[in-house]
Amino acid sequence: MVRNCFAGKYPFMLAAILSLFSLGAYSQAKWVNGITNQPDTSYTTWSAFNSTRKSHPDIKIVPELESKKIAARKNIPYCTINNRALRLDAFVPVTKQKKKRTAIIIIHGGGWRSGNRTQHYPLAQHLAERGYVCFTPEYRLSTEAQYPAAIHDLKAALRWIVQHAEEYRVDTAKISVLGFSAGGQLAAFLGTTVGNPQFEGNACNAQLTAAPVHAVVDIDGTLSFTHKETGEGDDSKKISAGTYWFGYSKKDSIALWDEASPLNHAGPHTAPFLFINSSVARMHAGRDDFITILNQHKIYSEVKSFENAPHSFCLFDPWFQPTVNYIDEFLKRVFK
């Protein structure tokens, strides 16, 4: 709790101190066996469906939305790193109105190792139909590059969106990030580290000012890798998703795991937050302490929870439409 209070007042100073500690905290060589350069397809909508319907037999996969009200532009390169093109998709409302719109960057989950941006096409389409400009970026997973590569990629995607704001009619004062599971942690991290040069990266569009984040929607994404409520970092039975991502177990470099925890960066410049949660408590580790910091700085937040809902609820009916409604209502409230 001392660390959290310190973070609320001096988030950037804490990050710097944690980095200094972490430099001396690697008692073991970095674990890179997980970098296979091969996609990990273990987490897909279909695999989540097959797993979830054992306990929730009435669920249905949400299909993609066919609507004349939206236009899709897919596979747009937003950054190239070592000849590797990172791509995003854009879902844009079809209208003659010239009014600029709120942007939503939607970040997929999958334990920082699996998952795919196409899993959130339905969510992007439904939100675009309501008037938002939605982007679904890919980012380098731990099969390809470890922390903080994913964060650098998504910061580059944000800068790209600012750079192309006129083309997509994006209001650069209304940029929001939304993420599910690992994507929720990443979205929360983006929303708590705006302007912190330590996490910007320099691969793409680095000449631009730090990309702003004005609202965050965290769907079942952890706020802390080291909080007492967390379930991340148990390598007793198999290598955990966090260990794959960091390249160090929690015991070998807890400072690095601390550094990547959004809770430790929350402070007066954090964006408003909407938390949408399942009934799986460990998936929102640190949320209540995070909200305490937001309240100290009079920053708006909401919590919406689905009783008895599984972790992957946002991919399925009957939870999908209420999730869309919660997001829409929150963003309208924040961007009056």
C-alpha positions as CSV (number, residue, x, y, z in Angstrom):
1,M,0.0,0.0,0.0
2,V,2.9,2.3,0.6
3,R,4.1,1.8,-3.0
4,N,0.5,2.6,-4.2
5,C,0.3,5.8,-2.2
6,F,3.7,6.9,-3.5
7,A,2.6,6.1,-7.1
8,G,-0.4,8.3,-6.7
9,K,1.7,11.3,-6.0
10,Y,4.9,10.6,-8.0
11,P,4.1,8.0,-10.7
12,F,7.0,8.9,-13.0
13,M,9.5,9.1,-10.2
14,L,8.4,5.6,-9.0
15,A,8.8,4.2,-12.5
16,A,12.4,5.5,-12.6
17,I,13.2,4.1,-9.2
18,L,11.7,0.7,-10.1
19,S,13.8,0.7,-13.2
20,L,17.0,1.3,-11.3
21,F,16.1,-1.5,-8.9
22,S,15.3,-3.8,-11.7
23,L,18.6,-3.3,-13.3
24,G,20.2,-5.0,-10.4
25,A,17.4,-7.4,-9.7
26,Y,18.0,-9.9,-12.5
27,S,19.7,-12.7,-10.6
28,Q,19.1,-15.1,-13.5
29,A,19.7,-14.8,-17.2
30,K,16.8,-13.7,-19.2
31,W,14.5,-16.5,-20.2
32,V,14.0,-16.3,-24.0
33,N,12.9,-19.9,-24.8
34,G,9.4,-18.6,-25.3
35,I,10.4,-16.5,-28.3
36,T,9.5,-19.0,-31.1
37,N,8.6,-16.5,-33.8
38,Q,5.6,-18.8,-34.4
39,P,2.1,-17.7,-33.7
40,D,0.5,-19.1,-30.5
41,T,-3.1,-20.0,-31.5
42,S,-4.1,-21.5,-28.1
43,Y,-6.5,-18.6,-27.4
44,T,-9.1,-18.0,-30.0
45,T,-12.8,-17.1,-29.8
46,W,-13.6,-20.7,-30.7
47,S,-11.3,-22.2,-28.1
48,A,-12.8,-19.9,-25.5
49,F,-16.3,-20.9,-26.6
50,N,-15.5,-24.6,-26.3
51,S,-14.1,-24.1,-22.8
52,T,-16.7,-21.7,-21.6
53,R,-19.8,-23.5,-22.8
54,K,-19.0,-26.4,-20.4
55,S,-20.2,-24.2,-17.5
56,H,-22.4,-21.9,-19.6
57,P,-24.1,-24.0,-22.2
58,D,-26.4,-21.3,-23.5
59,I,-23.7,-18.9,-24.7
60,K,-23.4,-17.8,-28.3
61,I,-20.5,-16.4,-30.3
62,V,-21.2,-12.9,-31.5
63,P,-21.0,-12.8,-35.3
64,E,-19.5,-9.9,-37.3
65,L,-21.9,-7.1,-38.0
66,E,-23.0,-6.4,-41.5
67,S,-24.1,-2.8,-41.6
68,K,-24.2,-0.2,-44.3
69,K,-23.6,2.4,-41.6
70,I,-20.0,1.5,-41.2
71,A,-17.0,1.0,-43.5
72,A,-13.9,-1.2,-42.8
73,R,-10.3,-0.5,-43.8
74,K,-8.2,-3.5,-42.9
75,N,-4.5,-4.5,-42.7
76,I,-3.2,-0.9,-42.6
77,P,0.5,-0.8,-41.6
78,Y,1.1,1.6,-38.8
79,C,4.7,0.8,-37.9
80,T,7.6,-1.3,-39.4
81,I,10.2,-2.7,-37.1
82,N,13.1,-4.7,-38.6
83,N,11.1,-5.3,-41.7
84,R,8.1,-6.5,-39.6
85,A,5.0,-4.5,-40.5
86,L,2.6,-4.0,-37.7
87,R,-1.0,-3.6,-38.9
88,L,-4.3,-2.3,-37.7
89,D,-7.9,-2.2,-38.9
90,A,-10.3,0.8,-38.9
91,F,-14.0,0.7,-38.6
92,V,-15.5,4.1,-39.5
93,P,-19.1,5.4,-39.4
94,V,-20.4,6.1,-42.9
95,T,-21.8,9.6,-42.7
96,K,-21.7,12.9,-44.5
97,Q,-21.3,14.8,-41.3
98,K,-17.9,16.5,-40.9
99,K,-18.0,16.4,-37.1
100,K,-14.9,14.8,-35.6
101,R,-15.5,11.7,-33.5
102,T,-14.3,9.8,-30.5
103,A,-11.7,7.2,-31.3
104,I,-11.6,3.8,-29.6
105,I,-8.4,1.7,-29.8
106,I,-9.4,-1.9,-29.0
107,I,-6.6,-4.2,-27.7
108,H,-7.1,-8.0,-27.8
109,G,-6.2,-10.3,-25.0
110,G,-4.6,-13.7,-24.9
111,G,-2.0,-13.6,-22.1
112,W,0.4,-11.3,-24.0
113,R,1.2,-14.4,-26.0
114,S,-1.9,-15.5,-28.0
115,G,-5.1,-14.0,-29.3
116,N,-5.8,-11.9,-32.4
117,R,-7.2,-8.5,-33.2
118,T,-9.9,-10.0,-35.3
119,Q,-11.6,-11.4,-32.2
120,H,-12.9,-7.9,-31.5
121,Y,-14.2,-7.1,-35.0
122,P,-17.8,-7.5,-33.7
123,L,-17.2,-5.1,-30.8
124,A,-15.5,-2.5,-33.1
125,Q,-18.3,-2.8,-35.6
126,H,-21.1,-2.4,-33.1
127,L,-19.3,0.7,-31.6
128,A,-18.6,2.1,-35.0
129,E,-22.3,1.8,-35.8
130,R,-23.0,4.0,-32.8
131,G,-20.7,6.7,-34.2
132,Y,-17.2,5.9,-32.9
133,V,-14.1,5.5,-35.0
134,C,-12.6,2.2,-33.9
135,F,-9.2,0.8,-34.5
136,T,-8.0,-2.8,-33.8
137,P,-4.2,-2.9,-33.8
138,E,-1.9,-5.9,-33.6
139,Y,1.1,-5.8,-31.3
140,R,4.1,-8.0,-30.8
141,L,3.3,-10.9,-28.5
142,S,5.8,-12.8,-26.3
143,T,6.4,-15.4,-29.0
144,E,8.1,-12.6,-30.9
145,A,9.3,-9.9,-28.5
146,Q,9.1,-9.5,-24.7
147,Y,8.0,-6.6,-22.5
148,P,8.0,-3.7,-23.2
149,A,7.7,-4.3,-27.0
150,A,3.9,-4.5,-26.9
151,I,3.6,-1.2,-25.0
152,H,6.0,0.5,-27.5
153,D,3.9,-0.9,-30.4
154,L,0.6,0.4,-29.0
155,K,2.1,3.8,-28.2
156,A,3.2,3.9,-31.9
157,A,-0.4,3.0,-32.9
158,L,-1.7,5.8,-30.8
159,R,0.7,8.3,-32.4
160,W,-0.3,7.0,-35.9
161,I,-3.9,7.6,-35.1
162,V,-3.1,11.2,-34.1
163,Q,-1.1,11.6,-37.2
164,H,-4.0,10.4,-39.4
165,A,-6.7,12.1,-37.3
166,E,-7.9,14.3,-40.1
167,E,-8.3,11.4,-42.5
168,Y,-10.4,9.4,-40.1
169,R,-12.2,12.4,-38.6
170,V,-10.8,11.7,-35.1
171,D,-11.2,14.2,-32.4
172,T,-7.7,14.2,-30.8
173,A,-9.2,15.5,-27.6
174,K,-11.4,12.3,-27.4
175,I,-9.1,9.3,-27.7
176,S,-9.9,6.2,-25.7
177,V,-8.3,2.8,-25.3
178,L,-10.2,-0.3,-24.6
179,G,-8.7,-3.8,-23.8
180,F,-9.8,-7.2,-22.8
181,S,-7.8,-9.4,-20.4
182,A,-4.1,-8.9,-21.2
183,G,-5.4,-6.1,-23.5
184,G,-7.1,-4.6,-20.5
185,Q,-3.8,-4.5,-18.6
186,L,-2.2,-2.8,-21.7
187,A,-5.0,-0.3,-22.1
188,A,-4.7,0.6,-18.4
189,F,-1.0,1.0,-18.8
190,L,-1.4,3.3,-21.7
191,G,-3.9,5.3,-19.7
192,T,-1.5,5.8,-16.8
193,T,1.8,6.5,-18.6
194,V,0.9,9.3,-21.0
195,G,3.9,11.5,-21.5
196,N,6.3,9.2,-19.7
197,P,9.3,8.9,-22.1
198,Q,10.4,5.7,-20.5
199,F,7.6,3.8,-22.3
200,E,7.1,5.7,-25.5
201,G,9.6,3.7,-27.6
202,N,11.3,5.2,-30.6
203,A,10.6,2.8,-33.5
204,C,7.7,4.7,-35.3
205,N,6.4,8.2,-35.4
206,A,8.7,9.0,-32.5
207,Q,9.0,12.6,-33.7
208,L,5.4,13.2,-32.6
209,T,4.5,14.3,-29.2
210,A,3.3,11.6,-26.8
211,A,-0.1,10.2,-27.8
212,P,-2.9,11.3,-25.4
213,V,-5.4,8.9,-23.8
214,H,-8.5,10.6,-22.5
215,A,-10.5,7.5,-21.3
216,V,-9.8,3.8,-20.6
217,V,-12.1,0.8,-20.7
218,D,-10.5,-2.1,-18.9
219,I,-12.4,-5.4,-19.4
220,D,-11.1,-8.0,-17.0
221,G,-7.5,-6.8,-17.2
222,T,-5.2,-6.9,-14.1
223,L,-4.1,-3.6,-12.6
224,S,-1.1,-5.3,-10.8
225,F,1.1,-8.2,-11.3
226,T,2.3,-8.2,-7.7
227,H,-0.9,-7.4,-5.8
228,K,-2.1,-9.9,-3.2
229,E,-5.2,-10.5,-5.3
230,T,-3.3,-11.4,-8.5
231,G,-3.1,-14.8,-10.1
232,E,-0.2,-14.0,-12.4
233,G,3.2,-15.5,-12.0
234,D,2.6,-19.0,-10.7
235,D,5.2,-21.1,-12.6
236,S,4.7,-24.2,-10.3
237,K,2.9,-26.3,-13.0
238,K,3.8,-24.5,-16.2
239,I,5.5,-21.3,-17.3
240,S,3.1,-18.5,-16.6
241,A,2.0,-16.0,-19.2
242,G,3.8,-13.2,-17.3
243,T,7.1,-15.1,-17.1
244,Y,6.9,-15.6,-20.9
245,W,6.2,-11.9,-21.4
246,F,8.8,-10.5,-19.0
247,G,11.5,-13.1,-19.6
248,Y,12.0,-13.3,-15.8
249,S,9.9,-15.1,-13.1
250,K,8.4,-12.9,-10.5
251,K,10.9,-14.1,-7.9
252,D,13.8,-13.3,-10.2
253,S,12.7,-9.7,-10.9
254,I,9.7,-8.5,-9.0
255,A,10.8,-4.9,-9.8
256,L,10.1,-5.6,-13.5
257,W,6.7,-7.0,-12.7
258,D,6.0,-4.0,-10.5
259,E,7.0,-1.6,-13.3
260,A,4.5,-3.1,-15.7
261,S,1.6,-2.8,-13.2
262,P,-0.7,0.1,-14.1
263,L,-1.5,0.5,-10.4
264,N,2.0,1.7,-9.8
265,H,1.6,4.5,-12.3
266,A,-1.8,5.8,-11.4
267,G,-1.9,9.4,-10.3
268,P,-3.2,12.9,-11.0
269,H,-2.9,12.6,-14.8
270,T,-4.6,9.3,-15.2
271,A,-7.6,9.2,-17.5
272,P,-11.1,8.3,-16.4
273,F,-11.7,4.5,-16.2
274,L,-14.5,2.1,-16.8
275,F,-13.9,-1.4,-15.4
276,I,-16.1,-4.1,-16.8
277,N,-15.6,-7.4,-15.0
278,S,-16.5,-11.0,-14.9
279,S,-17.0,-12.9,-11.7
280,V,-13.4,-14.1,-11.8
281,A,-11.9,-11.9,-9.0
282,R,-8.2,-12.4,-9.9
283,M,-8.8,-10.8,-13.3
284,H,-9.2,-7.4,-11.7
285,A,-6.5,-7.6,-9.2
286,G,-5.7,-4.2,-7.7
287,R,-8.8,-2.5,-9.0
288,D,-10.1,-1.3,-5.6
289,D,-6.7,0.2,-4.7
290,F,-6.5,1.8,-8.2
291,I,-10.0,3.4,-7.7
292,T,-8.8,4.7,-4.3
293,I,-6.0,6.6,-6.1
294,L,-8.4,7.9,-8.7
295,N,-10.8,9.1,-6.0
296,Q,-7.9,10.9,-4.3
297,H,-7.4,13.0,-7.5
298,K,-11.1,13.3,-8.2
299,I,-10.8,11.3,-11.4
300,Y,-14.0,9.7,-12.6
301,S,-14.4,5.9,-12.7
302,E,-17.2,3.3,-13.0
303,V,-17.4,-0.5,-12.2
304,K,-19.7,-2.8,-14.1
305,S,-19.7,-6.4,-13.1
306,F,-21.5,-9.5,-14.5
307,E,-22.5,-11.9,-11.8
308,N,-21.5,-15.5,-12.6
309,A,-19.9,-14.4,-15.9
310,P,-16.8,-16.2,-17.2
311,H,-13.6,-14.4,-18.1
312,S,-14.2,-14.3,-21.8
313,F,-17.7,-12.9,-21.4
314,C,-17.3,-10.0,-23.8
315,L,-16.9,-12.3,-26.8
316,F,-20.3,-14.0,-26.2
317,D,-24.0,-13.4,-25.8
318,P,-25.7,-12.8,-23.5
319,W,-23.1,-10.4,-22.2
320,F,-21.9,-8.8,-25.4
321,Q,-24.7,-6.2,-25.9
322,P,-24.8,-5.0,-22.3
323,T,-21.0,-4.6,-22.6
324,V,-21.5,-2.4,-25.7
325,N,-24.1,-0.4,-23.9
326,Y,-21.8,0.2,-20.8
327,I,-18.9,1.4,-23.1
328,D,-21.2,3.7,-25.0
329,E,-22.8,5.2,-21.9
330,F,-19.4,5.7,-20.2
331,L,-17.8,7.5,-23.2
332,K,-20.8,9.7,-23.6
333,R,-20.6,10.6,-20.0
334,V,-16.9,11.4,-20.1
335,F,-17.0,13.2,-23.5
336,K,-20.3,15.1,-22.9
